[in-house]
Amino acid sequence: MQVWPGETYPLGAAYDGAGTNFALFTEAADRVELCLLHDDGSETAVELRESDAFVRHAYLPGVMPGQRYGFRVHGPWDPFRGVYCNPAKLLLDPYAKAVSGSLDWHPALFGHQAGFSRYRRNDHDSAPHVMTAVVVNEYFDWGDDRRPRREYHDTVIYEAHVKGLTMRHPGLPEELRGTYAALAHPAIIEHLVELGITALELMPVHQFVDDHRLVKRGLREYWGYSTIGFFAPHNAYASWGDRGQQVLEFKSAVKALHKAGIEVILDVVYNHTAEGDHLGPTLSLRGIDNARYYRLTQDPRYYADTTGAGNTLLMRSPHVLQLIMDSLRYWVTEMHVDGFRFDLAATLARQFHEVDRLSSFFDLVQQDPVVSRVKLIAEPWDLGDGGYQVGNFPPLWTEWNREYRDTVRDLWRGKGVSAAVLGERLTGSSDIYQDDGRRPLASINFVTCHEGLTLHDLVSYDHKHNEANGEDNRDGEGDDRSWNCGAEGEADDPAVLRLRARQMRNFLATLMLSQGVPMISHGDEFARTQHGNNNAYCHDGELSWVRWPESGSGGELLDFMRAVVWLRRDHPVFRRRRFFHGRPVEGTHDELSDIAWFTPLGQEMSHGDWDAAPASALTVFLNGNAISEPGSRGERVFDDSFLLMFNASPKPLEFVVPADHGKQWQVVVDTALPEGIPPGAGAKVPAGDRLTLAEWSLTVLQRPR
């Protein structure tokens, strides 16, 4: 076999049409072997003799796409210094573009000898038991693919799991269910388009592994937050092969979604890897250069852990930062994704110990000409000290707004939310985002997501029911701020069922009519249930998969969700790009304020009312003639005006339509109705008239401009 010197860049395996360049960073190694793996179980080892700036490299003519490979790193084994070189472990390339196979959790995967001191090196060969990197051909015919480039104010996000969304769809061929190809199927795309979705946020699709602890209990790493490859699409979601086919299939799905006007956002896990704590397996980074990839404690035998996964990547290491930035750029440039949601993003800001918005990671993202131009969404917390950082990310970023989630959940379970707090959440959370120059669109609003209870379960359970997880119901969030509406779990009382359906409509209407960017969790449109399990991360089956209707429209809840999503999309007054002024807007020739707040008696709230009044009964006026931000070509934007009437109390209340904010209104949403939308043309309501709102209901009135 010919071995040429090759190049230090790019890292990983780069096929050029005639052969493949291999490059690996390791400062810890004495020498590195590239192992080409053959289908008969044998391997050909090639030493990477060239080394520049601690990058070992070689070019192998004739090595083609589909070739499986791994690395063996020779060097010191010294746990007391945090060094774990062990050539008996076949290591996955951190830059692998595709991964073949899976782990079988054989004892040979572990660097230490089981049953002995963990400081004794385990010299059993791990090659038969590990997943392996694959050389890929990155060419793909993107044709006329164009990114939708949706502005945040036009965005409706749908969070989904590749397998969970598609596994039970009756309109999909069996062989496509649970795969990237299923995402490209017309049955899925048509549903998203009809629902009004503009962005599909996929739960992790980077290559991940099943946690050993779960496997021993007969469970799986279903959610995917156990990443081992930051460049490779997870191979189990491919319908027709794992020798690079998964890359083509993922690209095809992105292309199909783009054609339908839907962006693709990836949930990415750059805060830790699947190698776990000091007792975990040696799969990749641990054996390549442990101390330069992971954050160690003062005793380098152990890992600092702000993620709950056993380890944390070292965010002050230039090689970790390079790995992350190279990965992000790859997914944007080669895979055409449109943005990222960063899991436990506070960890990425821990350059030293504290969360620091001036950390190197944010600097790199800010100046990067590729990554800075896509959607960047932070999960703004982690499990370390000071990890809750809602509102503290730099201006380029948007954030999952947990304050919004908690406030809206408390409102509709009757837990004494003040008008002032609800007002902030409905109008984009200026108290959180305005002081650093951000706008309402920095707030990703959600009521449910993959973590916690589904929408159906949020109104059906007072307590979590995670017994099936095998942890004695100790796992998962302890307080979901849920209300079972009078009966725990499954119920047959018609009154309870009616109230639950109404509460789901209340949550959806509130979410869609709030300023900010709404996010829906997959299956909530069908009232998906996990039977009270609020931490279904380990269930790859009926509990977690979306149950699609066999036929028909999908029911009243789906119809209602479509209606309120499109109500939002049709009316810019619900999609403001700037915060409200709370006064008449100069240049609009409208004497009314852009927003106003009223008591149920139709009287405008004073400052004293604002501070003291509960949010359980109030009216909000949104003035469509007082939108201060211009359109895309500088034109004035006009819209209809709306009144939002909230009765989040256990009894019917009478509301007076304000006398001086419009002569004639029409009811367009009434969550007390089984369908949530008045049939035909809604009732006409003159100013000063009285409306009786049913308990636990929301009514929306519209006034044409």
N, C-alpha and C positions, 0 to 999 in steps of 0.2 A: 504494500500500500504506500502510495506517495504521501508524504507529509511536508507541506510547505509552511513557512513561518506564519503567514496569516497576519491579521490586524487585531489591534486591541479594541476596536469599535466596529460595529455595535457589540455589546455584550450578548451572550446567548449564542444561538445557532442562526447564521444568516446564509440562506441559499441564494446563489447568484445565477443559476442556470447551468453552471458547469460543475459546481461543487459547493461545499459548505464551509464557512468560517466559524470556528468555535472560540469563545472567549469567556473567561471566568475570573472574577475578582476574588482573591483571597490573600490576605496578609499573613495568615496563620500558617499556611501550608509550607512544607519543605519541597514537595513536588505534587503534581496533579496528573492523574490519568483520565483521559477521555475514553469511555467504554462504549463501543458500538455493539448493540445487542441484536442477536439473531433469533429467529423464531424457534430454533431447536434448543434454546436455552443457553447457548454458548455466547461468548462475547470476545471482541477484539479490542485490546487495550492499546491506546496511543498516548504516550507521554507528551504533555504540553510543555515543551522545553523553553519556548520563548516567553519572556516575562518583562513587561514594561509597566511601571507604576503599580506593581502587584497584580496586574492582569495577565493571566496565563492564556496563551492563544496559539492556534494553528489553523491552517487551511487544508482541507482534505478534498482533492479533486475526486469527482465521481460519487460523492456521497449525496444522495438524492432525497427529495421529500418522502416522508413515510418512514425514514430511518429512525429507529428508537435508540436512545443513548442516555448515559448518565455519567457522573463523575465519581472518582475515588480520590480522596484527599489524604495524602500522607503528611504526617507532622506530629507534634506533641499531643499527648493525652494527659491533661493536667486539670482536673476539675477544680482544684484549689486556685487556679488562675482563670477559670472559666474557659478553658480550651479543650475541645472535644474532637480533635482530628482522629479519624479511624478509617483506614482504607477498606475495612471489611463492610462498610456501609456504602451502598450505591446511592448517590445523592442526586436529587432532582435539581435540574438547572433552574435557578430563580427566574431566569428569563425565558423559560420554555413557552413557546407559542401554542403548543398542544401537548396533552398528557394522555398516555395510553395506560389502561389497566386500572387496578385499584389495590388498596392495602388489604392484607389478610390478617393483620395484627399478630403475626408470628413473633416469638421472643427475640428473633434475630433483628427486629426493627430497632431495638433499644441499644443504646451505646454502652450501657452498664449491664452486668450479668444479673439476671433475676435470681432472687434467693440468696445473693451474696451482697457484700458491701457495694453500694452504688458507685464506689470509686474504682472498682475492678472493671477493666475494659472487656466488653463482649466482642469476641473476634469471630462470631458466626456471621457468615455472608448473608446480607439482607436482600441480595439481588432477586431471588425468586419470589419475594414477598412484597415488593414495592411497585408503585406506579413509575412509569418512565417517561422522559421527555421525548418529543417527536420533532424531527425536522419538517418544516412546512414550507410550501410555496405560497407566498403572500399575494400572488396575483389573483384578482377577482374582477370580473366585469361589472363594474358599478353602473355602467350605462349612463343614463341621464339622472342618476340619483341626486337629489337636492335636499339638503337639510331643511326641515320646516321652519327653523329659527323663530319659533313662537316667542313673542314677548311675554314676560311674566304675567302681565295683566290680562293676557288672553289664554292663560294656561289653566287647565284642569288636570290634575295628576291622578293616575290610577295605579296604586301600589299592588303588585301582583307577584306571585311565585310561578315560575315557568311551568312546573309540573302541576302545582295545585290548581292553577287556573284552567288547564287544558285536559287534565286526566279523565274527567268524567263528562266531557262535552259529547252529547249523542250525535252531533253532526260531524265529528272528526273520525277519520279512519283509525282503527285501533292502533296501527303501527306508528301513527304520528302523535298519539296522545302523550302528553308529558314531555314534549320535545320543543326545540327551537322552531322546527318546521311547523308545529302547531300554531305558533304565534303568527306565522305568515299565512295561515289558512283563512279564506274568506269568512268562515263562520265566526272566528275570533275578531277579525278586523271589523267586520260589519257591526258586531255588538259594540265595540269600542266607539266606532264612529257614530252610531245611533245614540249612544249614551252621551255623546258630546265630549269625550275624552280627547285631550290634545297631547298628553305625555304619558307613556307607559313606564313606570318606575319598577324595574325588575329587582327582586330580592337577589342575593348574591349569585352571580354566574361565573365568577372566578373559580378555578378548580379548587374544590374543597374535599375534605376527607371525613369519614364517619368517626366520631370520637370513640376511643376504645372503651370508655366507661359505658357509653350507650350500647355499643355492640354486645357487650357482655350481658346487658339486660334485654336484648332482643329488640332494641330501638335503633333509630337512625338519626344522623345529623341532617334533619329535613330542611331547616331554614337556610343553611349554607354559610353560617358565620364562623367557619373553621377553615380558612383559606390556606392553601399551600402553593398556589401558582397565580401570580398577579397578572399574567399575560394570557393565560390559557382559558378558553371557555370550558366550563365544567363538562366533562365527557359523557356523563350519564344522561345529559339532556339532548344528546345527538341521536338521531333516528337511524343513521346508516353508517356508523363507524367512528373509531377514535384515533385514526392515524392521520389526522388533519381534516377529516370530513366535518368535524364539529366546528371548525373555523368557517368553512364555506357555508355551513347551515346557519350559523349565527348571522353572518353577513347577509345571507338571503332574507332572513327574518327582518333585519334592520331595513333593508331595501324595500321590502313590501310594506312595512309600517310607515316609512317615509312617504311612499307613494300615496298612502291614505291620509297624509298630513299629520301623522302621529310621531312625536319625538320619542327617543329611547334614552332613558336615564338609568344608570346602573347604581345599585347599592353596593358600595365597595368597602372592604375591611382591610385597611392599611395599618391598623393599630397593633395587631398581633398575628401570629400564625398558628397552624395546627400542631406545631411541635410541643405545645404545652409547657409545663413547668420543668423543673430539674429532673423529674422522673419520666418525662415524656420521651417519645421516639426520636431518633436521629434520622430525619428525612431530607433535609436540605440545608437551610442556613446554619443550624446548630453545628453541623459537621464541616461546613465550608469556612466559617469564621465567626464563631459564636459571639465573642466579645465585641465585634464591630457591627453586628446586626441587632443585638438585643440589649435592652437596658438591664444591667446587673445591679445587685445591691452592693453595699460596702463589702460584703462577703461574696466574692464572685462565683461561688458555687450556686447561688440562688438568683432568681429573676425578680426584678421589680414588676409589680402587676397592678396596673390601673384599669384593666379590662375585664377581669374575672375569668380570663382564659388561661392563666398560668404564666404568660409572658407578655412583654410589651416591646415593640420595636424601638430602637435607639434613635430618636428624632434629631439628635445633634450630630449623628454620623453622616458625613457627606455621601457615603455609599448607600445608606438607607434612603436618604433624600433623592439621590439619583435613581434608585430603584423605583420609588413611588412616582416621580415625575416622568421617568421613561414609560412606566406603565400607563399613566394617565394620557400622555401624548399618543401612545400606541392605540389605545382604545378610541381616541378621537380621530386620528389620521387614518389608521388602517381599518378600524371596525365601524367608523362613522357614527359613534354614539354621540348624543347631544348633551350629556351632562352626567353628574355624579351626585349621589347622596352618600356622605361620609359617615360610616358607623363610628360611634364613640369618638367624634371629631375632636373633643377636648384633649384626648391623648396626643393627637398630632401636634398640638400646641405646647406640649411638655418638652421643651428643649432641654430643660434641666429638671426641676421638680414641679414648680407651679405652672399652671396654665398661663401662657403668655401670648397675647395676640400679636406681639412683635416677633414671634419666633421665625426661624429661617424658613419653615415650611410655607407660611403665609407670604413671606417675601418672594419665594420662588414662584408660587402660584400667581401672585399679583403681576409679576413682570413677564410671565411666560406668554408668548404670542399665540399659543394654541390653547392651553388649558384655561387661561383667563377669559376666553371668549365663549365658553359653554356654561351651562347652568351648574352652579356649585351650591349644594345644599348640605348644611351641617346638622348632624344629630348633636346638639351642643351640650353634651355632657359625657362623662365617663364615671368609673367607679372609684377614682382616687380622691384624695383630699382636695376640696375646692373644685370638684369636677363639674358642678352644675353651672353652666355658662350661657344660659339663654340670654340673648341680647348683647353678648360680648364679642361676637365675631366681627372681623373687618368688613368694611362697606361693600366689598365685592360679593359677599356671601349672603345667602338666605338661610333660614334656620327652621327646623321643626319647632313650632311654638307650643311647647307643653303647657304654658300658662293659658293659652287659648283652650286647649283640650280640657284642662281641669275646670276652668270657669264655666264652659258650656255644659259640661257634665253636671256640675253642681247646680247650675240654673235649673235644668230640667229634672233634677231629683229633689228640688225644693230645699236646698241647703243654704239659703240666706246670702246669695250673691248681691252685692250692692250695685246700684245703677251705675256708679262711677267705674267700677271694675268691669262690668259687662260692656259699658260704653267703650272702654279702651279696646277690648277684644273685638267688638263688632266693627270698629273703625280702623283696624290695622295695627293696634298696639303701639301707638306713638310713645307711650311711656317706656317702652322697651327699645325701640329702634330709632326714634327721631333724633336723639341727642348725638348720634355719631354720623348723621347725614344720610341715613337710610330712609326708605319710604315704606308704605304699607306692604309692598310686594316682598319685603324681606321676611315677612311672616308666612310660613307654610302652615296653614290652618288644617287641623285634623281633629276628628272626634275618635276615630279608631285607626289602628294600623296593625301590622303583623303581631306586635307585642300587645298583650292585654286581651280583653274580651272583644268578640265581634260585635257588630251593631245589635244583632238579635240578642246576644247574650248580655249586652250592657243593660238591656231593659228586662231581662229574665232571671238574673241571678244577683243576689246580694253578696255572695261570697264566691271565691274561686273554687274550682273543683278539678284539681290537677292530680288526682290519685293515680291516673294511668301513667304518669311520668315516673313512678317508682321512687319518689322522694318524700313520701308521706305528706304530700300537699304543702311542703315547706317552700318550694320554688315558686317563682313568679311574683308579680307585684302583690303587695299585701292589701292595698286599697285601690280598687278600680273606680271608685266614686260611682258605683252602679246602683240601680234600684230595680227590684224584681217585679214591681207593680202589683204586689200583693200575694205572690206565690213563687216559691223557689223552684226554678227549672221548668220542666214541661208542665203545662196546665191545660185544663179543658173548660175552665170558667169563661164564658163568653165575654164578661165584663173585663176580666184580666187581659184576654187576648186583644180586645178592642183598644184598651189603654196602651198595651205594648206596641201595637201597630201605629197608634197616634204618636207615641214617643219617638219611634224611629223616624216618622215623618218630621217631627219637630227638630230632631238632630240634623237631618239632611237639609231641611230648609234653612236652618240657622247657619249651617256651614256654607251653603251656596250663596247666601245673601250677605255674608260678612266680607269686609275689605281684606285683601291679602290674596294668597294663592291656595285654593282648596285642594285637599288630597282625600281621595276615597280609597278604602281598602277593598280588595277584590272579594267578590261574593256578597258584600253587604247589600247590593241591589236585589239579591235573592233571599235576604234574611238568613244568610249562612250561619249555622251554629257549630260550635265546638263543645257543646254541652257543659259550658261553664269553665272549660280549660282556658286559662289566660296565658299559658306558656307552652304552646303546642310545638315547640322547636324540634321535638324528637319523634314526631308522629308523621310518618310518610304513608298516609292511607286515608281511609274514609273520613276520619275525624277532621283532617286538614284540607282535603280537596274540596273544591267548589262543586256543589250539587246543582247542575244546570237543569232547568225545566225540560221535561221530555218533549213538550209541544206547547203551542200557544205563546202568549206574549210574555210570560214570565211573572205575571201577577201585578197587583195594584202597586206594590212598593217599587218595582222596576219602572212602571209607567210614571210614578210620581218622581222618582229620581231623575228620569229623563227630562221631565217637565221643568224641574227647578234648575237643573244644569243648563238647559237651554234658555230659561228665563235669565239666568246670569249672563250667558254668552250673548244674548240679544240686547242687553242693556248696560251701557258703560257706566251708569251711575253705581252699579255694584262692583265695578272693576276700576276704581279710582287709582291713579298712579301717584297721587299726592295725598297727604293727609288733609282732612277737612279743616276749614278755617273757623267754623263755628260762628260765622257772621256773613252778611251779604258780600259777594265777591265782586270786586271792582271790575268794571268793564262788561259785566254780564247783563246790565240793565234789569236786574231782578232785585226787588227790595227785600226778598226773603233770604234768610240765612241758607248756606249750603246744606246744613243739617240742623235739626231741632229735635228737642226731647220734650215729651208731654206726659203728664199724669193721665190716668184713665179717664179723668173728667175733661180731658181736652185742653187743660191749662198748661202753658209752657213752663217747664221746670225752672225754678230759681237755683242759684248756687247752693242755697240751703237744702233744697229738695235733692239736688244732684248728690250731695254728700251723704244725706240721710236716707233717701228713698231706696227701698229694695228693688231689685231688677225683676221681681216676679210679676209686676204689672206696670208696663210702660209702653209708650208709643214713640217710634222713631220716624222722623220725616227726612227723606232723602230728596234733595232738590235737583231735578234733572236739568234745570235751566241755569245752574250755578256750578258747572264743572269747570274748574279753573285751568286744567291742563289741556293743551291743544291736541288736535289729531296729528297723524303722522306727517301731514303736509302743512301744519301750522294753522289749520282751520279750527274754528270754534266747534266744540262738541256739545250737542244738545241731546237730551233724553227725556223720557217721561219721568214724572215724579212718583214717589212711592211712600206709603205709610206701612210700617211694620209694627204690628200690635202683638205684644207678648203677654200671655196669661199663664205663667208658670206657677200656678197655685192650684190647690185641690178643690176649688169651687168655681162655678161660673161667675164671671165679672162683666159688668156693663162698661163699655168704652164709648166715649164721645169723640166723634170725628172733629178734629180742630176746625174752628170756624173760618179762619182767615188764611188757610194754606191751599185753597182750591175749592171750587164750588161743587164739583161732581167727581166721585170716585167709583171704581169698580173693583169688586172682590176678585182677585186672581189666584190666591192661595188661601186655603182654609184647612189646616191640618186636622180639624175635628171631623171632616168628611172622610169616609172610608177611602176615597180615591185621592183626597188631598187637594184636588183641583176642581172647582165648581164645574159641573157639566154645562156645556154650551157657553153662553156669555154669562159671566158672573153677575151677581146682583149689583144694581146701581145704588150708590150710597151718597146722599147729599151732605154737604158740610153741616155740622151741628147735629147730625143724626146720631142715634145711639145704636151700638151693636153689642149684642151679648156674646161674649167669647166663652166657649165651653172650657171647663177646667183642663189644664195641661194642653193648651193649644196656641197656635200662632196663626194670625190672619194677616194677609198682605193685600193692601189696596193700591190701585194704580190710577194715576191721573195723566191722561194724554197731554203732551206739551202744546 
